[in-house]
């Protein structure tokens, strides 16, 4: 199944498809925010001079055109590659470089500085890459840097793809079978180092905010510790891989700490819900925009995906196993499984952003009553 999947959708085009998925999901977020009166122009300070409804409509329309354009470009490049790429040639060819060109085009289309939204995105990128957070644009910085953590596996994929190109190797499928090697760059721990970049960014941001609070706000330290719980898992994973030893129980212990900490933080801090505060009078919070069912759905999804690593320990599927069990048991052992995990994490982040934006918009002015609608 993995070989077939790699032939149909090679690693470089999986990267492209995940970038497109994120772009389209942001379009849906814009649509939902507009429908439920969450003024993103005001919240994200996209245009300091205007925050009108017309401006938000224009933002949606502009991004919709961008999504359509980059999707068409990506589909055309994929079809050209599939039809013209000679799979009998074992060496690297021009077709190996086409996806990196498409990735650059997508990046340019998303951040080209021709409007207020793109300019704000570029300035936010510049700031978070230095590990800083603007107190006036905190929502922007948190959304982008936390989204990067969800794209850490995609960054690893991009690093492995680039590693193949640098070493004059192809990762496109050939007639002899798949050529993708996830051990490319293993000698310098490429995958672990690249995958931890978003975590290090968030760690520095937490310390930066703690410093800005004159070392008084301990919440930033707790947030720092939350991201720190990811480091021992990665380090132990590298140790196990290099020395071929079994430390499963210790790894599970570390993973339980990380998943529990991040799940509680999502519910209690990022979403400001009262569920884990055991407030029986109000299990959610006093002001909500979406239907109560949506929050229940979001909590369940967040919990399941935070603890999805448990499926790693399932017994391998057999010929008599159901398609669902076969899929679940392959999540950590096949290219299709890894791709599925990446999609699920992006969808989890999509739900997280919807509620995070809602919370931050409500908190814009805690005194003024904001007209809130329920999600139908």
Helices and strands as residue ranges (DSSP letters): H 2-8, H 11-35, H 40-43, H 53-84, H 95-111, H 116-129, H 138-150, H 152-166, G 186-188, H 190-195, H 197-212, H 218-243, H 248-265, I 266-270, G 275-277, H 292-306, G 308-313, H 323-329, H 335-362, G 363-365
